[in-house]
């Protein structure tokens, strides 16, 4: 193996990685996935912090509807 072919062998994966990084195909899908993950995280945090309060509110509302007097 000559020096040139050894360098080419070492650089080949890096060039392939650079070509993947330069490719913009699928970037919109990834961006939408990140947006969906952010929304899911926001909903999870909201339920964690306000879950008990919301449960109490809905229980009160349900009791009010079943016993209006």
Residue pairs with C-beta under 8 A, 6 or more apart in sequence:
1 9
47 54
